[in-house]
Amino acid sequence: MKKSIACWTAAAACALLALTGTAEASDAMAKPKTWYSTAVCAVERIGIGDHGKNQLKGTGKGKSKSEAEKAAQRDVQAQISKKYGKGYRAHHCTFRSSRR
């Protein structure tokens, strides 16, 4: 009787350990890494080709590198629209991306 209780307890403990795993393993599997990107873009007046000396910096994140870069460029474009109004756009952007 004692031997069967001990076996059952050991089996239950092993089953629970297999289901829960370690905290590090469950965090790594549950949370995929996200891409973060920074864009530095020149401000161009549309139609004139004037890139000027003005540059703005924006940030973005996404599931892939391209999503993060697009989000960063959209952030810069939003800043340009707010600061300069119509007729200007982000041009010749340089990106730095990392996965964390």
C-alpha positions in Angstrom: 0.0 0.0 0.0 2.8 2.4 1.0 4.7 1.6 -2.2 1.7 2.3 -4.5 1.0 5.6 -2.8 4.7 6.6 -3.2 4.6 5.6 -6.9 1.4 7.5 -7.5 2.8 10.6 -5.8 6.0 10.4 -7.8 4.0 10.0 -11.0 1.7 12.9 -10.2 4.7 15.1 -9.4 6.4 14.2 -12.7 3.2 14.9 -14.7 2.8 18.3 -13.0 6.4 19.2 -13.7 6.1 18.2 -17.3 3.0 20.4 -17.7 4.3 23.4 -15.9 8.0 23.3 -16.9 10.3 25.9 -15.7 9.5 29.6 -15.5 12.1 30.5 -18.1 11.0 27.9 -20.6 7.3 28.9 -20.3 8.2 32.6 -20.8 10.3 31.9 -23.8 7.6 29.9 -25.5 4.7 32.0 -24.5 6.1 35.4 -25.6 7.6 35.6 -29.1 10.3 38.2 -29.6 9.3 41.6 -31.0 11.2 43.6 -33.6 12.0 47.3 -32.7 13.1 49.8 -35.2 14.3 53.4 -35.3 14.0 55.5 -38.5 15.9 58.7 -39.3 14.4 60.4 -42.3 15.0 63.6 -44.2 12.0 65.9 -44.7 11.3 66.5 -48.4 9.0 69.0 -50.0 7.0 67.1 -52.5 7.5 68.1 -56.2 10.6 70.2 -55.5 13.0 67.5 -54.5 14.3 69.7 -51.7 15.6 67.3 -49.0 16.7 70.2 -46.8 18.8 69.7 -43.7 15.9 68.7 -41.5 15.8 65.2 -40.2 13.3 63.6 -37.9 13.5 60.4 -35.9 10.7 57.9 -35.3 10.3 54.5 -33.6 8.2 51.5 -34.3 7.7 47.8 -33.3 6.2 44.8 -35.0 6.2 41.0 -35.5 8.7 41.2 -38.3 11.6 43.5 -39.2 9.7 45.0 -42.1 6.6 45.7 -39.9 8.8 47.5 -37.4 10.5 49.6 -40.1 7.1 50.5 -41.6 5.8 51.5 -38.2 8.9 53.7 -37.6 8.5 55.4 -41.0 4.8 56.0 -40.3 5.8 57.6 -37.0 8.2 60.0 -38.8 5.5 60.8 -41.4 3.0 61.6 -38.7 5.5 64.0 -37.1 6.1 65.7 -40.5 2.4 66.1 -41.1 1.9 67.6 -37.7 5.0 69.9 -37.9 5.0 70.9 -41.6 1.5 70.2 -42.9 0.6 69.1 -46.4 3.2 68.9 -49.2 6.0 67.3 -47.2 7.0 63.6 -46.8 9.6 61.4 -45.2 12.4 60.5 -47.6 15.7 58.5 -47.7 15.1 56.9 -44.3 17.8 55.0 -42.5 16.7 52.2 -40.2 18.2 50.5 -37.2 16.4 47.4 -36.1 16.8 44.8 -33.3 14.9 41.9 -31.9 14.2 41.7 -28.2 
